[in-house]
Amino acid sequence: MNNWLILIPFLICSNVIALPQVILDTDIGGDIDDTWALMLMIGSGKVDLKLIVTAYDDTEAKAKLVSRMLQTVGRTDIPIGIGAKTSDVKINQSQWIENYSLDNYKGKIYPNGVEMMIETLRNAKEKMTLCILGPMTNIAKALEIAPDIAQKARVVCMAGSVYIGYNGKQGQDREYNVFQDVESARKVFSAPWEITMIPLDTCGTIALKGERYKKVETSESPLAKVVIENYNIWTNRKQFSEHESSILFDTLAAYCTWAEDVVEMKTVNLVIDNEGKTCPDEKGRPVRCALTWKDKEQFENTLVEILTHFPKP
């Protein structure tokens, strides 16, 4: 048999393997971890990012931040939607978009990000992944307008605390993305889609230190440069050591849009109480939760590798 015939089954299989189609809903511009997560998704080559919608507070300023980032790394093919504005609070990376206008962006920007999210989901031929990295205001509004979108997506979210709180503390905490908009979180958790939740139990202790951080800090990769430039002008930068990152909560949720090999998933029935805690309860809805690590070191190494080896645009 000719050798090339042996390759045919492999080639056929390769052609039918499609990347997960992802909509990213992000409150980028608040905590810096969204910036790391966005660059991770772009550099991974593991997802087909169909739309980025900005969430919470000043969503137009956040759209400027996203658009300048995408332009810097050569990904203006990705559309941006401006989500529901909830305040005029100044973003924590405003210095990076001084004198930058949305008119500079060569790609598509949609003034109604919620509407575009609905349209993108409804037009999808296959079920999409909705990755939520902030308070769930946009998603709740989309569900109110178009409850049918719950049949068109699965959710991967950085949210909640099941058994472990901030900084690895034993015991449950109120987690920011939930308690900032409890009613929206409840609406998202009530919809009939599969939810994979990345709680503080695992993501609450992710930080790059020592050689890992240095590799990102000194890298010539455009992804790493975007991350470090924004980290260094981030309002809360001085709260962390010069030689390490802040806690990178959202990076694990971004990673779990295409792989779950570094964590143990367990289905837990959860309810969201009035304080915004995600509480185990037999009467709650089943949620797939990343409760423990399989290999945290592998995850951090992968994060560094992706951010530092992305070719220049």
N, C-alpha and C positions, 0 to 999 in steps of 0.2 A: 504494500500500500504506500502511495506517495505520502510524504511527511505533511504536506499542506492539507491533506484530507483530514488528518488528525485534529487540525486546528479549527475545522468548521464548527463543531458543536460549541467550542469555546467562544468563537466569534459571534455565533447566533445568540448565545446567552449574554454576551457583553452588550450587544446591541439593544437588548430589551430591558436592561437594568437602568432605570431612570432615577435621577436624583430626586430626593424629597422636595416638593414645591412648598416654599415657606413664605408666610407673611409675618413680618416682625413688627410687633407693637412695643415701642420703647419710650421710656421717660428719660432718655439720654439728656445730659446737661444738668442733672441733679447729682446723683452719685456718679463716680467715674467708671464704675464697673460696666455700665452699658457700652462705653466706648471700647473697652477691651473685648466685650462680647461681640460687638458689631464687626470689629476687625478680625476676630477669630472666625466668624461665619464666612466673611468674604475670602479670607485666606485659605480656608479649609478645602475648597473645591468639592465639598460634600453635599451642598444644598443649592437649589435653584431659588434664589431670593427674588420673589415676584413683586414685592411691595414692602416699603418701610413706612409705618405710620407713627408719628410722634404723639406722645401721650402726656397729659397732665401739665399743669401750670402754663407757661408761655410756649405753646406748641409751635408758633411761627418761628420764634427764636431757635427752638430746637430743630426745626426743619432746616434753618440756615446752617446749623452745626452739622447735621447729617449731610447736607448737600456739599458743603466744603470738604468733608471727609471723603465722600464718594468721588468727588472731582480729583482730590489729591491722589487717590489710589487707582484712578482710571476706571471707575465703575459707574459712570453716568448713565449706563443702560438700565439701572435700577430706579423705578419710579418712587417718588416720595409723596406721602399724603400727610396733610396737616390735620392733626386730630383735634378733639374737642378741647378748647382752651378753658382752664379752670381758674387761672389767676394771672397777674402780671409779675409774679415773682421772677427776679432776674436769675438767669441760669448761671451755674457755677463755672462755666467755661466761656463766658461772654467775651473775654479778651481775645479768644481765638477767632471770633467772627466779627471783630471790629472792622468797619468799612466793607463788610461782605454783604452782598445783596443776593436774594433768591434769583434775581435776573441773571446772575453769573452762571447758574447751573444749566448745563447743556442738555440735561435729561428732562423728564416730565415731572412736574410738581402739581399735585391736585389740592385745591383749597379745602375740599371736603374729604378728609381722609377716611371718615367712617363710611361715607357713601361709596368710596372707591374700594374699601375693604369688602363691603357687601357685593359689589359688582364683580370683584376678582374671585371671590368664593363661588358665587352663583355661576360664573362662566367656566369654572374649573372642570375639566373632564374627569379628574380623579380627586380623591379626598386630599386636601391640603393639610399642612401643619401650621397652626397658628401659635407662634412663639410670643409669649407675653412676659415682658421684663419690667413692668411697672404697675401702678394702680390700674384697675380694669375698667376704667370709665368708658373708653372707646368701645370696648367689646360689649359692655352692657347696652350702650346706645345702639350698636349694630343689631343686637338680639331683639331689642324693642321694636326696631323697624322691620327686621327680617328674621324672625325666629327660625326660618327654614335653613339658615346658614349652619346651624348645629349639625345638620346632616352632611355638610360639605367639608368638615374639618375635624381634626383632633387638636387638642390643646396641650402645649408644653409650657409650663409657667414657672417662673421663680416666685415662690409665694409660700407663706406659712411657716409654722414651726410645730412639729408634732410632739417630739419628746425632748428635743434639745434646742436651746435658744441661741442668742447672739454670743459670739466668741467661744462657742463650745460649751456654754453653761448648761448643766443638767437642769431640765425643767423647761416648760413651754414659755415662749415669749409672744407678745403681739408683734407680728412682722409688718414692716412698713407698707408693702404693696397691698396688703389686705386692709389694715386698719385705716389707711388714708381714704379709702372709699369702700366701706363695708357693704353697702347695699349693692354696689356694682359687682363686688366679688361674689356675693350671694347669687346674683342673677347668672353670672358665668358658671357657678358651681351647680346651679339648678338646671342648666341646659343639658339635653341628652347626648352630649358628645363625650368621647373618652378624654379624661384629663390625666396628664402626667405632671405631678407637682415636684419641683425641686425645692425642698424646704431648707431652713437653716440647719437642720440635722446634719446635712452634708456640706452645703455650699457656704455655710457660715464661718468656715475657717480657711478658705482658699486664699493664699497670699504667696506671692513670689518673693523669695529672699536670696541673698548671697549670689552665687553664680547664675542661678536661673534669672534673677532680676537683672543682673549685669549684662547678660546676653541680649535681653530685650532693650535695655537702656543704651547699649553701644551699637545696636544693629543698624545697618544702612537700609533695611527693608522699609518701604513706604508705610507698611502697616504698623511696624514698631515705632516709626517716627511719629505717626499720627497719635499713637497711644502715649508716648513719652512727652511729646509737646503739650498735649492736653493735660496730662497728669501734672506736669510741672507748673501750669498756670491755674490749675483747679483750685478753687477757693479753700478747700480743706487740706491741701497738700501738706502743710506744716504739721499736721497732726500725726504724720507717719514718718518713720525713719527715712533718711536720705537714700538708703540702700535697699529699700523694699517697697512693694506695692501696698495699696490699701487692700481691704477684703474684696475679693473679686466674685461676689455672689452670682452675678448673671452669666458668667462664663460657662458654668456647668449646665445651665438651662439651654444656652446656645448649643453646646456640644451634644446635649441629649436630643436635639432635633434630628440627628443622624446616627447616633450611637449611644448605647447604654452599658458598654462593657466595663466601665470603671466604677459603677455603683450597683448596689443591690436594690431592686425594686420590690416593694411589698404593697399589696392593695389594702388600704385602710378606709373604713367608713368614717367620714368626717362631717362635722357641722361647723358653721362659722357663727360664733357667739356675738353678742352685742358689742363686745370690746374689740372684735376683729381677730380673735384667736381661732385657729383651725383645730378643733377638738375631736379626738376619736370618740365615736358614738355609734352604737349598733344601729341606730335609726338614721344615721347619716348616709350620704351618697358615697359610693365606692370611688376612691381616687388612688391611682398608682403613685406611690411616693418613693423617692430616692432617700431611704432612711439611713443607709450605711454605705461606707466605701468598700469597694473591692480593691482598688489600686489608685489611691490619691496621687502617688508619685508619678504614675504613668500619665495621669491627666495633666498634671502640671508640666511634665516634660513635653507632652503633645502641644499644650498651649504655647510654650516657648518656641517649639520647632515651627509651628504654623506662622506665628507672628514674625519670626526672624528669617524665614526662607522663602517668603513670597517674592517673586521677581518684580523688578521695577516696571511700572507701566510704560 
